[in-house]
Every structure is written in C-alpha cells, then in structure tokens.
Amino acid sequence: MRVLHAIGGLEQRTGGTARVAVDLCDALVQQGIDTNLIATVIASSGAELIDFSTIADRVHLFERKNVERFTFSLPLKRWLIENIRNYELVHVHGLFSYSGYTSAAIARQANIPCVITPHGMLEPWAFAHKPRRKALGFRLVEKKNLTHAAAIHAISSSEIQSIAARCSHDRIRFIPNGIRSSVFKQAFNPEQFYQQFPHTQGKDLLLFLGRIDPKKGLDLLAPAFAQLNRTFPNTHLIIAGPDGIGFLERAKQFFIDAGCFEQVTFTGNLSGTLKQSALGAATTYIAPSYSEGFSVSVLEGMAAGLPCIITTGCNFPEAKHVAYVTDIDVDAIATALIDCFSNRPAAKALGQRARQFILDRYTWDQVATQMIDLYQEILSHSSLKVLA
C-alpha cells in the first residue's frame, strides 16, 4: 500500500498538527506501509522546522510564496500532477492550506480516495478565529473536498459532532492521536532543565506545554495561577512553547496584570531531551485551552506520570477518571490547581493512573494499526472510493 500524506507546513510554530503528521507517518512506515509526506516551506523565512529525521527520506518540501492566507506553491502542484497516480490513497492533514486542498482536489480528479483529518479546525472556537476567511475558504474549497472524501478522520470523540455540523458525511471515523511509548519507558531526569533554568530548582513547577496562542487559555491561566501562588508561594509556572503569531507580549501582560509575573518563566519552544527534562522537573501539568483538536502534549504530560489539569476544551472526556477536567473558567481552573497541590499523594496517584491509561490506549503503534484498518477498508470497498 502506497499512501501520500499532505500538510500545510512543518514549522514549529504550527504546533501539534505537524508533529502528529510526522509521527503517524513514521508509525505507518514501521508497520510496512509505503508512506510519503509533502509540505510547503518558505526557505527564506528561517523558521525552525519540527524534527522529521525519522522519515527524512520520505518527506518532500516545496517552496511556498507567503506565510498566511491561502499559501501557493506551483512546484507542489506540478509534483502532485506528475506523481499522484503513484499512490493508492491520499491523507490530508488540516484544512485551509494550499497543500491540503490541492492534494485533495488533484486526488479526486485522479479518482484516488482521500482521507481528510481536520485536526480540530472545524471546532466552533477554532472556526470562529478569522471567521470570514475560513467561511469563504470552506464554502469555495474545503466543503467539496470533505464531501467527496472517502473518510473524514476525527481525532477526538467530541470532534465527530463538530465535523457533522458542517459537513453531512456518513464516514466520519474516530482514531485518536498517540505518543511514542518508547520515550516514556523511564522517568525523565530534570537536571538538563535545571541547568538551563537554575532559578526553577527547588520550586514546585506547574508546566504548560503549547503554542503561545489565544486559544490556549493563558488569559485564564494567569489569574488562576495567581490564586494558586498566593496559597502555595513555592509554586512556579513554566510556559514552554513557540510564539508563531506575535502573541508573546500580550501573554506576558496577562501575568503582569494578575500580579504573578515574577513567578513565571517563559522558556520558548522546548523539544527533545530538554522537553523531556522539563516533564521530569514538573510537579503538575496544565492545559487551560479554549479549544483543541486532540493535544499530544496532554498525552505526554499524562504519560510522564504528572497529575494533569485540562479543560473541557481539550476534547478529552475519556480522561475524566485520570485527570482534573474543568470547565473553561478561571475559578474552576484555580480550584483544580489548589486541590491538586493541597493533596499531593492523591495527585501523584492520579498521575500514575494517567500514565498507565495513556500507555495502554494511546501509542502511535496502536493508532497506526487502526489507521491501516481504515485505509484497507476504503481500498477494499468500491462504494467508499472517491467520486470522480
């Protein structure tokens, strides 16, 4: 089976979607699926790309003309026209990108079935961000691609409803994201993190891992953390993530206004062993998001054995017995934080249950197996093949 995956870009600033696409492709290759990934980049921008070294020989990058809006890449279009028939199936990651909608359209013209993963981009909060542009793009391009897709892949159980609300489709399949289980076999050593951020050693660290972005709920976290810090003065908040849209100064102001900025460290993006070391140094993990597709960072926090506080916006209802799942509200988040730090033994036990829960159900090996089953179902039933 030859499968072509397509995504808008692999820049760090794009967050989890790029990581998911790379990790899924890697897991599919490990299970014998001939997989390639296409994406666009702006070579002159100097933007840092995510690590795709595990599948470097299977990644094709094409120059694009601009960063925002509907980015254009003539080299990618030419390559697709010349090579699309070498693949049995196309899998598009995300919406509103030239790579994705062009890949889906050319696949449809070639009568090649296509799977589309919106990655939470049809969630109400996400769709309301830049609504005019998205409404136009959805009406002109994405709705047709979704309607004719062989299957639409939902990465959370709650996303099924968001997809169905905008696109009538009888083949919406839920397959979650995963983690690389081999990374979490042993506890992480915090020393590397302490060496880089020595002022954090000896503190009770609350860890946020994610993009510096309005949807991540940092405006909620600031006053909630201020309440926690007044009750537990030894707490210190780590904000670890890239700022791809120039939101950093606004985010910092949230904590200045809440009166707790001195107890917060913005580390910038953390990856590899430094991110693992941050997980090892942390006492608790926090994800106060308004909206998520299905956060791999949340899975990583749980797999590291940390007690995790997440909002309902994280779209992970299955975690309600192994995490603090709160409303999207300052007081609700603050209450969960204070409860967590007030009863350390119970919080630690919750974190250990979360770790086992993730390793039992949410690894990339398991996800790839489910995805291969979906691919085989599509290819073996003519009624599921894309319409010409």
C-alpha positions as CSV (number, residue, x, y, z in Angstrom):
1,M,0.0,0.0,0.0
2,R,1.4,3.4,-1.0
3,V,-0.1,6.4,0.9
4,L,0.7,10.1,0.4
5,H,0.2,12.4,3.4
6,A,-0.1,16.2,2.8
7,I,0.2,19.0,5.3
8,G,0.5,22.8,5.1
9,G,3.9,23.1,6.7
10,L,6.3,21.6,9.2
11,E,7.2,24.8,11.1
12,Q,7.5,24.6,14.9
13,R,5.0,27.5,15.1
14,T,2.3,25.3,13.6
15,G,2.2,23.3,16.8
16,G,1.0,19.8,17.2
17,T,-0.6,19.1,13.8
18,A,2.9,18.8,12.1
19,R,4.2,16.6,14.9
20,V,1.2,14.3,14.6
21,A,1.6,14.0,10.8
22,V,5.3,13.1,11.1
23,D,4.8,10.6,14.0
24,L,1.9,9.0,12.2
25,C,3.8,8.6,9.0
26,D,6.7,7.1,11.0
27,A,4.5,4.6,12.7
28,L,2.9,3.6,9.4
29,V,6.3,3.0,7.9
30,Q,7.3,0.9,10.9
31,Q,4.2,-1.3,10.1
32,G,5.2,-1.7,6.5
33,I,3.1,1.0,4.8
34,D,5.0,2.8,2.0
35,T,4.3,6.4,3.2
36,N,5.4,9.8,1.9
37,L,4.7,13.3,3.3
38,I,4.5,16.5,1.3
39,A,4.6,20.0,2.9
40,T,5.4,23.6,1.9
41,V,8.1,25.9,3.4
42,I,9.4,29.4,3.0
43,A,13.1,28.8,2.8
44,S,14.0,32.5,3.3
45,S,12.0,32.8,6.5
46,G,14.5,30.9,8.6
47,A,11.6,29.4,10.6
48,E,12.5,26.4,12.7
49,L,11.0,23.1,11.5
50,I,10.0,20.3,13.7
51,D,12.2,17.2,13.8
52,F,11.3,14.9,11.0
53,S,14.6,13.0,10.9
54,T,12.9,9.6,11.4
55,I,11.3,9.9,7.9
56,A,13.6,12.4,6.3
57,D,14.0,10.4,3.1
58,R,10.2,10.2,2.7
59,V,9.5,14.0,3.1
60,H,9.2,16.3,0.1
61,L,9.3,20.0,0.8
62,F,8.2,22.6,-1.7
63,E,8.7,26.4,-1.7
64,R,5.6,28.5,-1.0
65,K,5.1,32.1,-1.7
66,N,3.7,33.6,1.6
67,V,3.1,32.7,5.2
68,E,-0.5,33.5,5.8
69,R,-3.8,33.2,3.9
70,F,-4.1,30.5,1.2
71,T,-0.5,29.9,0.5
72,F,0.5,29.0,-3.0
73,S,3.2,26.6,-4.3
74,L,3.4,25.9,-8.0
75,P,6.2,23.3,-7.5
76,L,4.0,21.3,-5.2
77,K,1.1,21.4,-7.7
78,R,3.3,20.3,-10.6
79,W,4.7,17.4,-8.4
80,L,1.2,16.3,-7.5
81,I,0.1,16.2,-11.1
82,E,3.1,14.2,-12.1
83,N,3.1,11.8,-9.1
84,I,-0.4,11.4,-7.7
85,R,-1.1,8.2,-9.6
86,N,1.9,6.5,-7.9
87,Y,-0.2,6.4,-4.7
88,E,-3.3,4.3,-3.8
89,L,-4.6,6.8,-1.2
90,V,-4.0,10.4,-0.1
91,H,-4.3,11.5,3.5
92,V,-4.7,15.3,4.1
93,H,-3.8,16.8,7.5
94,G,-5.7,20.0,8.4
95,L,-7.8,22.5,6.4
96,F,-7.2,25.9,4.9
97,S,-3.8,25.2,3.5
98,Y,-2.7,25.0,-0.2
99,S,-1.0,21.6,0.3
100,G,-4.1,20.1,1.7
101,Y,-6.9,21.3,-0.5
102,T,-4.8,21.0,-3.7
103,S,-3.8,17.4,-2.8
104,A,-7.4,16.5,-2.1
105,A,-8.6,18.1,-5.4
106,I,-6.0,16.5,-7.6
107,A,-6.6,13.1,-5.9
108,R,-10.3,13.5,-6.7
109,Q,-9.6,14.3,-10.3
110,A,-7.4,11.2,-10.5
111,N,-10.1,9.1,-8.8
112,I,-7.8,8.3,-5.9
113,P,-9.5,8.0,-2.5
114,C,-8.7,10.7,0.1
115,V,-8.9,10.7,3.9
116,I,-9.1,14.2,5.5
117,T,-8.2,14.9,9.1
118,P,-9.4,18.4,10.1
119,H,-7.3,18.3,13.3
120,G,-9.9,20.3,15.3
121,M,-10.1,23.1,12.6
122,L,-13.9,22.7,12.5
123,E,-14.3,23.1,16.2
124,P,-16.6,26.2,17.0
125,W,-13.8,28.2,18.7
126,A,-11.2,27.5,16.0
127,F,-13.6,28.2,13.1
128,A,-14.6,31.5,14.7
129,H,-10.9,32.6,14.5
130,K,-10.7,34.7,11.3
131,P,-14.2,33.6,10.5
132,R,-14.7,35.5,7.2
133,R,-11.6,34.0,5.6
134,K,-12.5,30.5,6.9
135,A,-16.1,30.7,5.9
136,L,-15.1,31.7,2.4
137,G,-12.4,29.0,2.1
138,F,-14.8,26.4,3.5
139,R,-17.6,27.3,1.1
140,L,-15.4,27.5,-2.0
141,V,-12.9,24.6,-1.4
142,E,-12.9,22.6,1.7
143,K,-16.6,21.6,1.8
144,K,-16.3,20.0,-1.6
145,N,-13.2,18.1,-0.6
146,L,-14.8,16.9,2.6
147,T,-18.0,15.9,0.9
148,H,-16.1,13.7,-1.6
149,A,-13.6,12.3,0.9
150,A,-13.5,8.6,1.3
151,A,-13.5,9.2,5.0
152,I,-13.1,12.1,7.5
153,H,-10.9,11.3,10.4
154,A,-11.8,12.8,13.8
155,I,-9.0,12.8,16.3
156,S,-11.3,13.1,19.3
157,S,-14.8,11.6,20.0
158,S,-16.3,15.1,20.5
159,E,-14.9,16.3,17.2
160,I,-17.3,14.0,15.4
161,Q,-20.1,16.4,16.2
162,S,-18.2,19.5,15.0
163,I,-17.5,17.8,11.7
164,A,-21.0,16.6,11.2
165,A,-22.4,20.0,11.9
166,R,-20.6,21.5,8.9
167,C,-20.4,18.5,6.5
168,S,-23.0,15.8,6.1
169,H,-20.9,12.6,5.8
170,D,-21.6,9.0,6.7
171,R,-17.9,8.0,7.1
172,I,-16.5,10.1,10.0
173,R,-14.1,7.8,11.9
174,F,-12.6,8.4,15.3
175,I,-9.0,7.5,15.7
176,P,-7.0,9.4,18.4
177,N,-3.5,10.8,18.4
178,G,-0.8,9.0,20.2
179,I,2.7,9.1,21.7
180,R,5.9,7.3,21.2
181,S,5.7,4.8,24.0
182,S,9.5,4.1,23.9
183,V,10.2,7.6,25.0
184,F,8.2,7.1,28.3
185,K,9.7,3.8,29.5
186,Q,11.8,5.5,32.1
187,A,11.3,8.6,34.3
188,F,12.9,11.8,32.9
189,N,15.9,13.4,34.5
190,P,15.2,17.1,35.4
191,E,18.9,18.1,35.6
192,Q,19.2,19.4,32.0
193,F,16.2,21.7,32.6
194,Y,17.6,22.9,35.9
195,Q,20.9,23.6,34.3
196,Q,19.3,25.8,31.7
197,F,16.8,27.4,34.1
198,P,18.6,27.2,37.5
199,H,16.2,29.6,39.3
200,T,13.4,26.9,38.9
201,Q,15.3,24.3,41.0
202,G,13.6,23.7,44.4
203,K,10.3,25.1,43.1
204,D,7.0,23.2,42.7
205,L,6.7,23.6,38.9
206,L,3.5,23.9,37.0
207,L,4.1,23.1,33.4
208,F,2.3,24.5,30.3
209,L,3.4,23.0,27.0
210,G,1.9,24.6,23.9
211,R,2.0,27.4,21.4
212,I,1.7,31.0,22.7
213,D,-1.7,31.5,21.1
214,P,-5.1,33.0,22.2
215,K,-6.9,29.6,22.1
216,K,-4.5,28.1,24.7
217,G,-6.2,29.9,27.5
218,L,-3.3,31.8,29.0
219,D,-5.7,34.6,29.9
220,L,-7.5,32.1,32.1
221,L,-4.3,30.6,33.5
222,A,-2.8,33.9,34.7
223,P,-5.5,34.8,37.4
224,A,-5.9,31.1,38.2
225,F,-2.2,30.6,38.8
226,A,-2.1,33.9,40.9
227,Q,-4.7,32.3,43.2
228,L,-2.6,29.1,43.5
229,N,0.6,31.1,44.1
230,R,-0.9,33.0,46.9
231,T,-1.9,29.8,48.6
232,F,1.3,27.9,47.7
233,P,4.1,30.5,47.4
234,N,6.7,28.0,46.3
235,T,4.9,27.3,43.1
236,H,6.4,28.5,39.8
237,L,4.8,28.4,36.3
238,I,6.7,27.3,33.2
239,I,5.3,28.5,29.9
240,A,7.0,26.4,27.3
241,G,6.1,26.9,23.6
242,P,6.8,28.8,20.4
243,D,5.3,32.2,19.6
244,G,4.5,32.0,16.0
245,I,2.0,34.8,15.7
246,G,3.5,37.6,17.9
247,F,1.3,36.9,20.9
248,L,4.1,36.7,23.5
249,E,3.9,40.2,24.8
250,R,0.2,40.0,25.2
251,A,0.5,36.7,27.0
252,K,3.1,38.2,29.4
253,Q,0.8,41.1,30.2
254,F,-1.9,38.6,31.4
255,F,0.5,37.6,34.2
256,I,1.7,41.1,34.9
257,D,-2.0,42.2,35.3
258,A,-2.6,39.2,37.6
259,G,0.4,40.1,39.8
260,C,2.3,36.9,39.4
261,F,4.7,37.6,36.6
262,E,7.8,37.2,38.8
263,Q,6.7,33.6,39.4
264,V,6.5,32.7,35.7
265,T,9.2,31.6,33.3
266,F,8.7,31.8,29.5
267,T,11.2,29.3,28.1
268,G,10.4,29.5,24.4
269,N,10.0,26.2,22.5
270,L,11.3,23.1,24.2
271,S,11.9,19.9,22.2
272,G,13.8,16.6,22.5
273,T,15.6,15.8,25.7
274,L,15.1,19.4,27.1
275,K,11.3,19.0,26.9
276,Q,11.6,15.6,28.5
277,S,13.7,17.1,31.3
278,A,11.0,19.7,31.8
279,L,8.4,17.0,32.2
280,G,10.8,15.4,34.7
281,A,11.1,18.6,36.7
282,A,7.4,19.4,36.7
283,T,5.1,18.7,39.6
284,T,1.9,19.2,37.7
285,Y,0.8,19.7,34.0
286,I,-1.8,22.3,33.0
287,A,-3.7,22.8,29.7
288,P,-6.3,25.6,30.1
289,S,-7.3,25.6,26.4
290,Y,-10.5,27.1,24.9
291,S,-10.2,24.6,22.0
292,E,-8.0,21.7,21.0
293,G,-8.2,19.0,18.3
294,F,-6.6,16.4,20.5
295,S,-3.4,17.6,22.2
296,V,-0.4,15.3,22.0
297,S,1.2,17.5,24.8
298,V,-1.6,16.5,27.1
299,L,-0.9,12.8,26.3
300,E,2.8,13.4,27.0
301,G,2.0,15.1,30.4
302,M,-0.1,12.1,31.4
303,A,2.4,9.5,30.0
304,A,5.1,11.2,32.1
305,G,3.0,10.4,35.2
306,L,2.1,14.0,36.0
307,P,-1.2,14.9,37.6
308,C,-2.9,16.9,34.7
309,I,-5.4,19.7,34.8
310,I,-7.2,20.1,31.5
311,T,-10.3,22.0,30.4
312,T,-13.3,20.6,28.6
313,G,-11.9,22.5,25.6
314,C,-9.2,19.9,25.3
315,N,-11.8,17.5,24.0
316,F,-10.6,14.5,26.1
317,P,-13.7,13.3,28.0
318,E,-12.2,9.8,28.2
319,A,-9.6,11.2,30.7
320,K,-12.2,12.3,33.3
321,H,-11.1,9.5,35.7
322,V,-7.4,10.1,35.4
323,A,-7.1,13.9,35.2
324,Y,-8.7,17.0,36.6
325,V,-11.1,18.0,33.8
326,T,-12.5,21.5,34.5
327,D,-14.8,24.0,32.9
328,I,-13.3,26.7,30.8
329,D,-13.3,29.2,33.6
330,V,-10.8,30.9,35.9
331,D,-12.3,29.8,39.2
332,A,-12.7,26.2,38.0
333,I,-9.1,26.0,36.9
334,A,-7.9,27.7,40.1
335,T,-10.0,25.3,42.3
336,A,-8.5,22.3,40.4
337,L,-4.9,23.7,40.9
338,I,-5.4,24.3,44.6
339,D,-7.0,20.8,45.1
340,C,-4.1,19.2,43.2
341,F,-1.4,21.0,45.3
342,S,-3.3,20.5,48.6
343,N,-3.3,16.7,48.4
344,R,0.0,15.7,46.8
345,P,-0.4,11.9,47.5
346,A,-3.7,11.7,45.7
347,A,-2.5,13.9,42.9
348,K,0.6,11.7,42.4
349,A,-1.6,8.5,42.4
350,L,-3.8,10.2,39.8
351,G,-0.8,10.9,37.6
352,Q,0.4,7.3,37.8
353,R,-3.1,6.1,36.7
354,A,-3.0,8.6,33.9
355,R,0.4,7.2,32.8
356,Q,-0.9,3.7,32.5
357,F,-4.1,4.8,30.9
358,I,-2.1,6.5,28.1
359,L,0.4,3.7,27.6
360,D,-2.5,1.2,27.4
361,R,-4.5,3.1,24.8
362,Y,-2.8,6.0,23.1
363,T,0.5,4.9,21.5
364,W,1.4,5.5,17.8
365,D,1.7,1.8,17.2
366,Q,-2.0,1.4,18.2
367,V,-3.0,4.4,16.2
368,A,-1.2,3.2,13.1
369,T,-2.9,-0.2,13.3
370,Q,-6.3,1.5,13.4
371,M,-5.4,3.8,10.6
372,I,-4.2,0.9,8.4
373,D,-7.6,-0.8,9.0
374,L,-9.3,2.3,7.8
375,Y,-7.1,2.5,4.7
376,Q,-7.8,-1.2,3.9
377,E,-11.5,-0.7,4.3
378,I,-11.5,2.2,1.9
379,L,-9.4,0.4,-0.7
380,S,-11.4,-2.8,-0.5
381,H,-14.9,-1.4,-0.9
382,S,-15.6,0.3,-4.1
383,S,-18.5,2.1,-2.5
384,L,-16.0,4.0,-0.4
385,K,-13.8,5.2,-3.2
386,V,-13.8,8.9,-4.0
387,L,-16.2,10.1,-6.6
388,A,-14.8,11.3,-9.9
